Each structure stands twice: as structure tokens, then as C-alpha cells.
Amino acid sequence: MMTRLTIRVDSGQEVPAAGRDAIPRRWTLHGLNNGTIFGATRRGVAVLPRVVSYAIGDAGTWLAWRLMRETRGAIADNLRAIFPEESERALERRARETLGAYARDVIDFIRALGAAPAERQALFDYRPEDAQLFHDLLAPGRGVILVSGHYGNWEVGGVFLRRIVNLPLTIMARTEPNPEVNRLRREIRDLLGVDTIEVRKSLDTALQIRRRLAENHVVAILMDRHLGRDRVEVQFLGRRAWFLKTAPLMGFMTGAPLVPCFIERMAPGRFRVRPGTPIIVARDRPREEAIAVAAQDFADQLSARVRAHPEFWYQFYRYWDAQRES
């Protein structure tokens, strides 16, 4: 049986009852994940020209970079895995680039929600064969598990799949610690016609995922943060890390392929959509071995993208410290 008893903890996360010693960090509780800021940004971006929104976003992220010392230091520390020889000052300059890229990604995602069809189509640079790939992988009727990380504009990927490729999409998401942010994100997904599985609110997350895959949905999961003991060890950017185990486990249980997908900013209001190499979780080998191999395959593909564009890696807490604590 795939369900496991879970408990609530002070951080607001749910963890398996058997894994109370593996409580994850409160990843999303930072100044950038604030209901007031998120709501104001959504209202302002909806009515302001893009250039004005960018200017406000640039000013806001410069201020955040100056005042949020802990966040600035965390991003710099994360990037040291990619740039081990750089000084702290150089890494902190890179942290400013990351905050600026994140702000512009949020702005363009919000603008995409109300865009006219022609404008929405112009947002994305993609090859016809990339869009066809999803249809081909859905043809056997097992569904598709779309996997990504906190890299690039994964949120605007929902617009691409629902409004451009027109596929049924379910997103597995953790409930936001800030209730207003959680409400707004649910409202946005409902607007797009995206189904949501909130892992903190359900004891049968695995069964819900299996049900959506049986209905031939694309189920999207961010793998680069684990939840309690729901984890698998990988090498990521040359260091040990723990990724979420759910995606490769569901691939093993159902036969659904894992499809890495990365959406990277090319220019203002323009994104490159590039699926990675699909991952088939081998069902003719021991389960844990098959899961580990599939997870490492994804970690390698994500590592390559992060090394190519480190400014798009959006981890605003000390990622490597969390891996050691795990």
C-alpha cells in the first residue's frame, strides 16, 4: 500500500511518522514569499507596461539584495559549488543576478496569465518535435511525470502545457506556509485549469498521483527538494544531495516515463522550452536500484542546465547545509 501515516510539525511540513528525525527546512519562508508582496505584484503587473514592471522589479530586487543579508549569503553559498574559486564578493554579485532573474520570471509569468493567444504563443521558443514528444509519450495511456527543479521559469511551464500544447496537467505542490500566497497560487492554477495535489493536505498523495497518471495526465513534480524520508541520494553539482523520491517511485510503480523539462529566459518576455532526455525507470531490476539510477539521471540533466545558467537556479536558503542536515 502506497499511503503512509504523516504528522504535522512546527514548520508546517508533513513528514512520515517513521521519519520524525528527518524534518525538512522551511524552504519557502523568506521575504520573497510574502502574501502582501505577491498580491501587490500580481495586481501591478496586470496593469503596468512590461518595461515599468521590470524597472520596479529591478529596484525591488536591488533593495532585497542589499537588505536581506541572509538570503544574499545563502545564494552565494549555494553557487560556490559551481564557482569554488570565486570570492565571496563575486558570488554575492551573482546572487544579485539571481534575484533579478527571479523577479523578471515572476513578472512574465503573471503577464502570461492574461495575455492574448498571439502574445502567449510569442512567449515560447520551442520546436514542434518537443511539443509532439509529450503527445507521443502519452499515447500508451500511462501518463507522463514531468520533472524539473527550482530552476528557470517552471511556473510559466503551466501556461505552455495548458494553453499552447493543450494537455491535462496536475501539479504536485507543497502547501505554502503563507496562507495568502497559497490561496493566490491555487487561484492561478484554477485559472489555467491546472489540477493541484497539495502534499501537506493529503494522506494519500501517492494514490492521487497514480489516479492522475491512470487518467493519462501530465503530473509535474519538482524533484530537487526532498520531504522527510521521501528522498533518494544523488550527486548534484559534484556534491551529495537528496532529491524527492516520489517521481521515480511512481515511474517504477506505473511505467510512466519521467520527462525532464527546463524553461529558460532568452529575452524580455521570451522563453526557451527544452525537454530533456526522457527517463524510463527500469522495472526489471530491484526497485531501490532502479529509483536511484533514474534519480541520478535527472540530477545529471539538471546539473548541466544549472552550470550553463547558474543565475536561473532559484534556491533562497542554504541548500547544501540542508543536505548535510538530512
C-alpha positions in Angstrom: 0.0 0.0 0.0 1.5 3.4 -1.0 0.0 5.6 1.7 1.9 6.4 4.8 0.9 8.0 8.1 2.1 11.6 8.3 2.3 14.1 11.1 2.3 17.9 11.3 5.4 19.6 12.6 6.1 23.1 13.7 7.5 24.1 10.3 4.1 23.3 8.7 5.6 20.5 6.8 4.2 16.9 6.8 6.7 14.1 7.2 6.2 10.3 7.5 5.6 9.3 11.1 8.5 6.9 10.8 10.8 9.8 9.8 10.3 12.4 12.6 14.0 12.8 12.8 14.2 13.9 9.2 12.1 17.1 9.3 13.0 19.3 6.3 13.8 23.0 6.5 11.2 25.7 6.0 12.5 26.3 2.5 9.9 28.9 1.4 9.7 31.1 4.4 11.8 34.0 3.2 11.0 37.7 2.4 10.3 36.9 -1.2 7.4 34.6 -0.4 5.2 37.1 1.3 1.5 37.3 0.6 1.4 41.1 0.6 4.3 41.4 -1.9 2.9 38.5 -4.1 -0.6 40.0 -4.2 0.7 43.5 -5.0 3.0 42.2 -7.7 0.1 40.3 -9.3 -2.2 43.4 -9.3 0.5 45.8 -10.5 1.9 43.6 -13.3 -1.6 43.1 -14.7 -2.0 46.8 -15.5 1.5 48.2 -15.9 3.6 48.0 -19.1 6.3 45.4 -19.1 9.1 47.9 -19.0 7.7 49.6 -16.0 7.2 46.3 -14.1 10.8 45.4 -14.9 12.0 48.7 -13.6 10.1 48.3 -10.3 11.2 44.6 -10.1 14.9 45.6 -10.6 14.6 48.3 -7.9 12.9 45.9 -5.5 15.5 43.1 -6.0 18.4 45.6 -5.6 16.8 46.6 -2.3 16.3 43.0 -1.3 19.9 42.2 -2.2 21.1 45.0 0.0 18.9 44.4 3.0 18.3 40.6 3.0 21.8 39.6 4.0 20.9 36.1 5.0 19.2 35.4 1.6 22.1 37.0 -0.3 24.6 34.9 1.6 22.6 31.8 1.1 22.5 32.2 -2.7 26.2 32.9 -2.7 27.0 29.8 -0.7 24.8 27.7 -3.0 26.7 29.0 -6.0 30.1 28.1 -4.5 29.6 24.5 -5.8 29.7 25.9 -9.3 32.4 28.6 -8.8 34.6 27.2 -6.0 37.5 29.7 -6.7 35.4 32.9 -6.7 35.5 35.4 -3.8 32.5 36.0 -1.5 32.0 39.4 -3.1 31.9 37.9 -6.6 29.4 35.2 -5.5 27.2 37.9 -3.9 27.2 39.8 -7.2 26.0 36.6 -8.8 23.3 36.5 -6.1 22.0 39.8 -7.3 21.7 38.5 -10.8 19.7 35.5 -9.5 17.3 37.8 -7.6 16.8 40.0 -10.7 16.2 37.0 -13.0 13.7 35.6 -10.5 11.8 38.9 -10.3 11.5 39.1 -14.1 10.4 35.5 -14.3 7.6 36.2 -11.9 6.6 39.3 -13.8 6.5 37.5 -17.2 4.6 34.6 -15.6 1.9 36.9 -14.3 1.7 38.7 -17.6 1.2 35.4 -19.4 -1.9 34.6 -17.5 -3.9 37.5 -19.1 -2.1 37.5 -22.4 -4.0 37.3 -25.7 -3.4 34.0 -27.6 -1.0 35.5 -30.1 1.1 37.2 -27.3 1.1 34.0 -25.3 2.3 32.0 -28.3 5.1 34.5 -28.8 6.3 33.9 -25.2 7.8 30.5 -26.1 10.5 29.3 -28.3 10.1 25.6 -28.9 10.5 23.0 -31.7 7.4 21.2 -33.0 9.0 17.9 -32.1 9.3 19.0 -28.5 5.6 19.6 -28.2 4.9 16.4 -30.1 7.1 14.5 -27.6 4.5 14.9 -24.9 1.7 13.6 -27.1 3.8 10.6 -28.2 4.7 9.7 -24.6 1.1 10.0 -23.5 -0.1 7.6 -26.4 0.4 4.4 -24.3 -2.1 5.8 -21.7 0.2 5.6 -18.7 0.5 9.4 -18.2 3.8 11.3 -18.0 5.7 12.5 -15.0 7.2 15.9 -15.8 10.2 16.5 -13.6 12.1 19.7 -13.0 13.8 21.6 -10.3 13.8 25.1 -8.8 15.4 26.3 -12.0 14.2 28.6 -14.7 10.5 29.7 -15.0 8.8 26.4 -14.1 5.6 28.3 -13.3 5.2 29.6 -16.8 5.5 25.9 -17.9 1.9 25.5 -16.8 0.9 28.2 -19.3 2.8 26.3 -22.1 1.3 22.9 -21.3 -2.2 24.1 -20.9 -2.5 27.0 -23.4 0.0 26.0 -26.1 0.2 22.2 -26.1 -3.3 21.8 -24.5 -2.5 18.9 -22.2 -4.2 17.8 -18.9 -1.9 18.9 -16.2 -1.6 18.1 -12.5 0.9 19.8 -10.3 2.1 18.2 -7.1 2.9 21.1 -4.7 3.6 21.7 -1.1 1.2 23.9 0.7 2.7 27.4 1.1 3.4 28.4 4.7 1.9 31.8 3.9 -1.9 31.2 3.5 -2.4 34.2 1.2 0.4 33.0 -1.1 -1.1 29.6 -1.1 -4.6 31.0 -1.9 -3.2 33.1 -4.8 -1.2 30.2 -6.3 -4.3 27.9 -6.1 -6.3 30.7 -7.8 -3.8 31.0 -10.6 -3.7 27.2 -11.2 -7.5 27.1 -11.2 -7.5 30.0 -13.8 -5.3 27.8 -16.0 -7.3 24.7 -15.5 -4.4 23.0 -13.7 -5.2 20.3 -11.1 -3.3 20.5 -7.8 -2.2 17.8 -5.4 -1.2 19.5 -2.1 1.1 17.0 -0.3 0.6 18.6 3.1 -3.1 18.2 3.0 -3.4 14.6 2.0 -2.5 11.2 3.4 -2.9 9.5 0.0 -0.7 11.6 -2.2 0.8 8.6 -4.0 -2.7 7.2 -4.7 -3.8 10.6 -6.1 -0.7 10.7 -8.4 -1.4 7.1 -9.6 -5.0 8.1 -10.3 -4.0 11.1 -12.4 -1.5 9.0 -14.3 -4.2 6.4 -15.0 -6.3 9.3 -16.4 -3.3 10.0 -18.7 -2.4 13.3 -17.2 0.9 15.0 -17.2 1.9 15.2 -13.5 4.5 17.8 -12.7 6.9 17.4 -9.8 9.9 19.4 -8.6 12.5 16.9 -7.6 15.4 18.9 -6.2 14.0 19.2 -2.6 13.0 16.2 -0.6 10.4 15.9 2.1 11.3 14.0 5.2 12.2 10.4 4.4 10.7 10.7 0.9 14.2 11.1 -0.6 16.8 9.5 -2.7 20.6 10.2 -2.6 22.2 11.7 -5.7 25.3 13.5 -6.8 24.3 17.0 -7.8 26.8 19.7 -9.0 29.6 17.5 -7.6 28.1 17.2 -4.1 25.8 14.8 -2.3 22.2 15.9 -2.2 18.8 14.4 -1.5 16.1 14.6 -4.2 12.4 13.8 -3.9 11.8 10.1 -4.3 8.2 10.3 -5.3 8.7 10.8 -9.1 11.0 7.9 -9.8 9.0 5.7 -7.4 5.8 6.5 -9.3 7.6 5.8 -12.6 8.6 2.4 -11.3 5.1 1.6 -10.0 3.2 2.7 -13.1 5.6 2.6 -16.0 5.0 6.3 -16.7 8.1 8.0 -18.2 9.9 10.8 -16.4 10.4 13.8 -18.7 12.8 16.5 -17.5 11.8 19.9 -18.8 13.6 23.3 -18.4 12.3 26.7 -19.3 15.0 29.4 -19.6 14.7 33.1 -20.2 16.1 34.2 -23.6 15.0 37.8 -23.7 12.3 40.0 -22.1 9.0 38.1 -22.4 10.6 35.2 -24.3 11.4 31.7 -23.0 13.1 28.7 -24.5 11.3 25.4 -23.7 13.5 22.3 -23.9 12.5 18.9 -22.7 15.5 16.8 -21.6 16.1 13.2 -22.3 13.1 11.0 -21.1 13.9 8.7 -18.3 12.3 5.2 -18.1 12.5 3.7 -14.7 13.6 0.1 -15.2 11.1 -2.3 -13.8 13.3 -5.4 -14.4 15.8 -4.6 -11.7 15.4 -4.1 -7.9 13.2 -1.2 -7.0 15.6 0.9 -5.0 18.4 0.4 -7.5 16.1 1.5 -10.4 14.9 4.5 -8.5 18.5 5.6 -7.7 19.6 5.3 -11.3 16.6 7.3 -12.6 17.1 10.0 -9.9 20.8 10.3 -10.8 19.9 10.6 -14.5 17.6 13.6 -13.7 20.2 15.1 -11.3 22.8 15.0 -14.1 20.5 16.7 -16.6 19.6 19.4 -14.0 23.2 19.9 -13.1 24.1 20.6 -16.8 21.4 23.2 -17.0 22.4 24.9 -13.7 26.0 25.0 -14.8 25.0 26.6 -18.1 22.8 29.2 -16.5 23.5 29.5 -12.7 21.6 32.7 -12.5 18.4 30.7 -13.0 18.9 28.4 -10.0 16.4 29.7 -7.5 17.3 28.4 -4.1 17.0 31.1 -1.5 18.1 29.2 1.6 21.4 27.4 2.3 20.8 24.4 0.1 23.9 22.5 0.9 23.5 22.9 4.7 20.1 21.3 4.4 21.6 18.3 2.5 24.1 17.8 5.3 21.4 18.1 8.0 19.4 15.4 6.2 
